[in-house]
Amino acid sequence: MTAAAEPIVTVRGLKKRFGRTEILHGLDFDIPSGRIYGLVGHNGAGKTTTLNAILGLTDYEGEVKVLGRDPYRNRARLMEDVAFISDVASLPRFLKVSEVLDLVEGIHPKFSRQRAMGFLEGTDVKPRAKVGNLSKGMIAQLHLAVVMAIDARLLVLDEPTLGLDITYRKRFYRRLIEDYMTENRTLLITTHQVDEIEFMLSDIIFIRDGAIVLNRPMEQVAQTYAQLVIADGDRAPAARALGPIYEETRFGQTVMVFEGRPRGQLSGFGALSTPTLSDLFVALMERPSGARS
Amino acid sequence: MKTTLALMKREYLEHRGAFLYAPLIILVLFGLSVAGSLFTDRVDMAVSVGAPTLGKMFEVGLVVMGGLWWAYLMAALFFYFADSFSADSRGNSMLFWKSMPVSDLRVLATKALSGALLFPAIIFAFALASATLLYLAVTVGAVRLPTLAPPLPADALSALANVGALALGYLGLSLLWYAPFYAWVGMLSTVFRRWSMPLAFLIPGIVGIMENLLLYGSGGPDGGYILSFLRSRFQFGFERGEMQGALFSDTPISAPALLSSLVETIDWTQMGIGLVVALGFIVAASEYRRRVLDK
């Protein structure tokens, strides 16, 4: 593997314990450059702990390499090439907007104040405003402007839009895609609002109870999983015999999700489509444990 | 260097209330008090104390003011260290600071550096401003009391230079002497936040009491080794009566003489050990901060 093709993030056998409880049970995954990864799971599934390990914020068992470095030992050096938002409300409230920009400009060698100011143009975030007096949405805009003005190779977003209204959330993701992402940049994002980020993801990882249950490029998801909606109840038993991984009833129709089943075998039973990420998430989360893809 | 200056500026912005606004208010109140006293008969009181000349009064005033500013700084620094070492987690902002390419040790070392250099420098500047006010007061006092001659500007400058140098030397040495105490409060703050303030006294107090309970009657100093060591470690300054002697003598204060005397009284081995211990506390605090993600 050439240096250029080396993954941005390599995780092997990642385990994390809090006391006697093991939270992560040996995760393995790579994140190549230029991709947009979604990390999705229930509350307490281990998403934030995984991100914290990648960002060098917590110790762990196993091996984690980010840009070739051990993040826990080299967090400070790593943060020159990695930017993250772990909580929209984490900007220091005692500072004014201009003071935040001054500070980051003084600390971060890859921060461009001019770019940050450019991102803030047209928003309600004014340089003389105190962060503590801004609304949650405006703080999110400011934080996003700050991290987007850092020339980082990896951007990690952990629930970046939590608590924001739909307008801010849409604007947030649009800005990220239009103004930030390039082929040299990699994005890793977790959120509960899976449907809102589905359009931008290149890859998806589902995590359940500290273990990965799905790790696929989005195009493979469409090839692997199929959703069948059966209006005629008499056809359901025959479809069920093909082994759906999930089944539910919606408005009198039977909905089944299949894994690895050729679409030709399913098309005769009803309307066939690719499940949305939220449908697939529900299907895989409710699947009996141990069946992992 | 750019990073250190940016982090120090952040400390200034966060704690300017204690080191800029509050001293400014004190200075304004002092100015108003001086102005008020000059326009009342209270000036006569100063004369009745028996100060020989206005020049000496000015010098004594400088020393007293320097002492008061020093006491203010020492108290403010205690609260600063008790607050700043855990301030990054305030308002859930620890994750923001952790996203910056700065190690935990560097962040805490910069906080300590701000407490050792930046804030003392600001307070020293306020002390100099107070000195100017005092000179004005003495000069106007001389106009109100024509029997007393005001200090000549050259004499006043000489007094200011001597007392200023003395204050600077005393300040620097006392900060070095008390460094382990401030670092101790800072380290506790990293773990216990605001509870570090009572714990800074409570922990050594309890350990000292336990020593007394366990080893009572086994000899040793009065109050036990720990408490008597801490008592001696808290003592800093001139030999008894030395400063008073200099203040009430007819000759002007000599900074070199007093400072060399102060340097001789310092236990330099203890000073060195204290600085190493202070460094150890800061490193321990940074390791805790690195390992425990305290949002």
HADDOCK unambig.tbl for C-alpha pairs under 7 A between the chains (distance, minus, plus):
assign (segid A and resid 57 and name CA) (segid B and resid 293 and name CA) 6.57 0.50 0.50
assign (segid A and resid 58 and name CA) (segid B and resid 291 and name CA) 6.29 0.50 0.50
assign (segid A and resid 58 and name CA) (segid B and resid 293 and name CA) 7.00 0.50 0.50
assign (segid A and resid 76 and name CA) (segid B and resid 100 and name CA) 6.99 0.50 0.50
assign (segid A and resid 76 and name CA) (segid B and resid 101 and name CA) 4.19 0.50 0.50
assign (segid A and resid 76 and name CA) (segid B and resid 102 and name CA) 4.82 0.50 0.50
assign (segid A and resid 76 and name CA) (segid B and resid 103 and name CA) 4.98 0.50 0.50
assign (segid A and resid 77 and name CA) (segid B and resid 101 and name CA) 5.78 0.50 0.50
assign (segid A and resid 78 and name CA) (segid B and resid 101 and name CA) 6.97 0.50 0.50
assign (segid A and resid 79 and name CA) (segid B and resid 99 and name CA) 6.19 0.50 0.50
assign (segid A and resid 79 and name CA) (segid B and resid 100 and name CA) 5.94 0.50 0.50
assign (segid A and resid 79 and name CA) (segid B and resid 101 and name CA) 4.61 0.50 0.50
assign (segid A and resid 80 and name CA) (segid B and resid 101 and name CA) 5.48 0.50 0.50
assign (segid A and resid 83 and name CA) (segid B and resid 99 and name CA) 6.39 0.50 0.50
assign (segid A and resid 84 and name CA) (segid B and resid 99 and name CA) 6.20 0.50 0.50
assign (segid A and resid 86 and name CA) (segid B and resid 95 and name CA) 6.51 0.50 0.50
assign (segid A and resid 89 and name CA) (segid B and resid 92 and name CA) 6.89 0.50 0.50
assign (segid A and resid 90 and name CA) (segid B and resid 91 and name CA) 6.79 0.50 0.50
assign (segid A and resid 90 and name CA) (segid B and resid 92 and name CA) 5.16 0.50 0.50
assign (segid A and resid 90 and name CA) (segid B and resid 93 and name CA) 4.02 0.50 0.50
assign (segid A and resid 90 and name CA) (segid B and resid 95 and name CA) 6.34 0.50 0.50
assign (segid A and resid 90 and name CA) (segid B and resid 96 and name CA) 5.62 0.50 0.50
assign (segid A and resid 91 and name CA) (segid B and resid 93 and name CA) 5.46 0.50 0.50
assign (segid A and resid 91 and name CA) (segid B and resid 96 and name CA) 5.92 0.50 0.50
assign (segid A and resid 92 and name CA) (segid B and resid 91 and name CA) 6.86 0.50 0.50
assign (segid A and resid 92 and name CA) (segid B and resid 93 and name CA) 5.54 0.50 0.50
assign (segid A and resid 93 and name CA) (segid B and resid 91 and name CA) 6.90 0.50 0.50
assign (segid A and resid 94 and name CA) (segid B and resid 14 and name CA) 6.63 0.50 0.50
assign (segid A and resid 103 and name CA) (segid B and resid 6 and name CA) 5.67 0.50 0.50
assign (segid A and resid 106 and name CA) (segid B and resid 2 and name CA) 5.84 0.50 0.50
assign (segid A and resid 106 and name CA) (segid B and resid 3 and name CA) 5.42 0.50 0.50
assign (segid A and resid 106 and name CA) (segid B and resid 6 and name CA) 5.16 0.50 0.50
assign (segid A and resid 107 and name CA) (segid B and resid 3 and name CA) 4.58 0.50 0.50
assign (segid A and resid 107 and name CA) (segid B and resid 6 and name CA) 6.40 0.50 0.50
assign (segid A and resid 108 and name CA) (segid B and resid 100 and name CA) 6.69 0.50 0.50
assign (segid A and resid 108 and name CA) (segid B and resid 101 and name CA) 6.45 0.50 0.50
